[in-house]
Amino acid sequence: SHTLSAFRKEVRKVIQARIMVGERAVSLLPGSYKLWKNHLLFCTSLLERPSHSTRKGSEEMKIMDEQFQNQCNKNRIPPYLLSSSQNFRRYGTTKNAYERSLVRLHKMPAIWLHYAAFVAIYDPERNPTTVRRIYDRALVSLPASQHDRVWDDYLAWLTGILPSVGGGKGGGKKKGGAGGGGEDWKIISRKGSHKVKYGFES
């Protein structure tokens, strides 16, 4: 039977192998939207893996967790960065993967929107300029017919106001489109699912 440390080591090997397979696939077929999407979503999911130090704690442990969370909120630092430096490296690696995917797939609005949502949630510096530049680059790269998709998300991020899902301007406009295919990409964040299509966290 495997010990806990041996099990963790095996899990890390599987993750590394999965990343290598994904990198090999997108290097051989850099224009494949589906390969890039699966690879980027897997890399993003690694940032939400639960910490091994999580335990069923007593009241003292709960108080420590609350103090830790409050300190992170006060300094505008994501808790996952303080709990594991490995996640910091994964953020940089995933961000680099998004940039490489946009070399060939810069006409795909779904990747731009997912990229912006990823940086908005996981950026260690919480710098709004970084997110704004991604949206601006998307508007420059995409044709005018796709700008409404970007603006709905862009304005929702800027103002914090959620566009209507069922009706109005954003209701039935996002079917099809280059690379989007009418599908929602989601980031499972600490607060729930970030729906890139409408630019909000629920």
Residue, then its C-alpha position, 0 to 999 in steps of 0.5 A: s500500500h502507498t503512503l501519503s507522500a508516495f501517493r502525492k508523488e504519483v499524483r504530481k507525476v500524472i499531472q506533469a505527464r498530462i501537461m507534457v501531453g497537452e504541450r506536445a499536442v498543441s505544438l503539433l497542431p497549434g491551430s486546433y481550438k479544441l486542443w488549446k481549450n482542453h489544455l488551458l482548462f486543465c492548467t487553470s484547474l490546477l490552481e484550484r486543487p485543494s491544499h494538502s494541509t487542509r484538515k478538519g480543524s477545531e475552533e482554533m483552526k477555524i479562527m486561524d483560517e479566518q485571520f488568514q483570509n482577512q489578512c489576504n483580503k486586507n493586502r489584496i493577495p490571493p490566499y493560494l499564493l501564500s499557501s503554495s509557491q507552486n501555484f504562483r509558478r503555475y499561474g505564470t505557466t498558464k498565462n504563458a500558455y494563453e499567450r502562445s494560444l493567441v498567436r494562432l487563435h487570436k480570432m477566437p473571442a472565447i479564448w480572449l474572454h477566458y484569458a481575461a477572466f483567468v487573469a482577473i481571478y488569479d493575477p497576484e498583483r490584482n492589477p486592473t491594467t493587466v486585465r484592461r490590456i487583454y480586453d483592449r488587445a481582444l478588440v484590436s484583434l477581433p473583427a467588428s462583428q465580434h466586438d459586442r461579445v467583448w464589450d458585454d464582458y468588458l463593461a461588466w468587469l469595469t462596472g461590476i454590473l451583470p448583464s441580463v442573461g435571459g433577455g435584452k442586448g446580451g440574451g440571444k447574441k452569443k450563439g455560434g461565432a468564431g471559436g465560441g460555438g455558443e459554449d460557456w467556458k467556466i473557471i472554478s474559482r474560490k467563490g464559485s463558477h466564473k462564467v466568462k460568457y457574461g463576465f461575472e462570478s456567482 
